Amino acid sequence: MRIAAVQTLMGLSPDVTVPAAEAAMETAMQAAERPDFLILPEYFSYYGLDQKRAVELAQPLRETPAFRMAQAFAKRHKVGLQAGTILAKIPGEERVANISVIFDRQGEEIAGYRKIHLFDMDDLGSGAFRESDYIKPGEEIVTWGFEGVTFGTAICFDVRFPELFRALRLKGAEVITLPAAYTMTTGEAHWELLARARAAETQCHFIACGLGGTVVVDGQEKGCYGHSVIVDAWGKVVARAGQGAEIISAKLDMENLHSIRKNMPVMKQRRLTGDAVSF
């Protein structure tokens, strides 16, 4: 199975970013080795900088331009597709959902994951940020099957909570995806480190698709780290992007994954179970 991470750039309007994402995916599908599955970054449809703008632009999930474009693209190209994340209205709620939607080759919605761990931080170099002011956290751990392979997913800040990834492995995950929009400060320090750690400890192939680029809001420049990575089940980086718009891809070696798990059966060797841990 070949997977491509389609790294797009920050933007404040879906009128610009959604067509840009579609064009980038069209380019990915023209590769000599055609991907079977595409992944877009967190906030690919627009970067929600504050509660007011996020709520103003949000629509019911299936009515958003991002959802409709991604679904139509998957069906048209007969390719699996994870639509990064989309900010969507929740009936009866003032806050919105940050949800990643997965489509099969027929454009059918086969899974959806709402970000559990929200990025609430004091100033780490680019100002304080509180996703919980306008995003309602999810509660469900999500896996799905695609052509005989079990996938699991998380979103951005989730990557700092290893118990979530252990839970995905316990639910059968073989490939884990992570749409993200890491800040420059945290990205430079921890992005690749955490991606490799989550791959090695779960013995899963790990595809982290980061948002790149910069935007200017109220005269202040904000940047996302980008640097998407594809990491194999041994923790080795097999493809890496820079900060700009870029497409990386790799063929996932499932036979090697099963060999790693057989020769180092860490799930059988676990001793902290039951009441000792949450998962």
Sequence and secondary structure as in RCSB ss.txt:
>XXXX:A:sequence
MRIAAVQTLMGLSPDVTVPAAEAAMETAMQAAERPDFLILPEYFSYYGLDQKRAVELAQPLRETPAFRMAQAFAK
RHKVGLQAGTILAKIPGEERVANISVIFDRQGEEIAGYRKIHLFDMDDLGSGAFRESDYIKPGEEIVTWGFEGVT
FGTAICFDVRFPELFRALRLKGAEVITLPAAYTMTTGEAHWELLARARAAETQCHFIACGLGGTVVVDGQEKGCY
GHSVIVDAWGKVVARAGQGAEIISAKLDMENLHSIRKNMPVMKQRRLTGDAVSF
>XXXX:A:secstr
 EEEEEE B  S HHHHHHHHHHHHHHHHTSSS  SEEE  TTSS    SHHHHHHH EEGGGSHHHHHHHHHHH
HHT EEEEEEEEEE TT SSEEEEEEEE TTS EEEEEE  S  EE  SSS  EEGGGTB       EEEETTEE
EEE  GGGGG HHHHHHHHHTT SEEEEEE  BHHHIIIIIHHHHHHHHHHHT EEEEEE B EEEETTEEEEB 
   EEE TTS EEEE  SSSEEEEEE  HHHHHHHHHHS HHHH    GGGS  
